[in-house]
Amino acid sequence: MKTLIIASIVAPLLSFAGVNQKEKANLSKHTVEQARLANKLILVVSHPPQEGGFAALLKDKHISQFLNKHFVIETQVAGADIGCYLIYNQQRELVHRVADEKYPYELAVKIKRGLDDQTQYYTLLSRSESGDRSTDLLANLIIGATDAADPVNAPRFLQAYLETLPTPPTDADLRFVMRHTTRSSDPGFHLLLDRPIDVEKLAAIIFHETFTPYLNDKDVNVALLAGQTKAKYPIPALARHIDRMPIEFLEMREDWDELGTYLHTNNLQLSPAQLEYYNGLLKAHDAKT
């Protein structure tokens, strides 16, 4: 894989989401003293005033032990709508950021990357600004930008990574791009359409963007929407997934009458187990009415 010069995309981007990596953190004196005495990093749990998700995270014994072993923890109320986890060294310098994550163990894995200067997001950005041009660094920057939900850097790093791929890309390359693709606007999405290595994830992205905006629209024609979606994504591997999207959509909004009508008036390629599942849902609904 060739080395790529990425200075032009990294240098201006050392801050985002209201967090400046080069500014000293506003941490309590007690927190900093405790971190130095215990030789630990500082984990700042920043959450909106209406949320207290960190308390739920600490209910898991293993995660709680892990966090308290490696960090001095300080909670702060954030002004943003989305909570995050900020990791500082003992000099109050920001070294890592993790966006909120609803799955506790996945969140713990992302926070753990903040313990190693080879995977700390802001440390990696500083290395790149200082002249490191390795593709290994670029791959770790993509992981860090994804974990941090960095809307500016994540697509730029991924685009730079795509430009280093061989032709054709390996399955390992495609799996890496797939892990860090969450929207159809992401740089790797169309590459993955051409080489669908994880059809279910592609279908989930398409469903989220195409169908879920209509959840509160009772007049939407789901059959027409499915047809438009198949025309937009004329990929044989996606066809059966798109065929099921109207059913999943109607189930999601519990529109049982419309679901029953759709199942019986469309020639759907459903397995016997799927038919049994949906017919069971309809029978359960009929029994309640």
Disulfide bonds with the S-S distance in Angstrom:
none
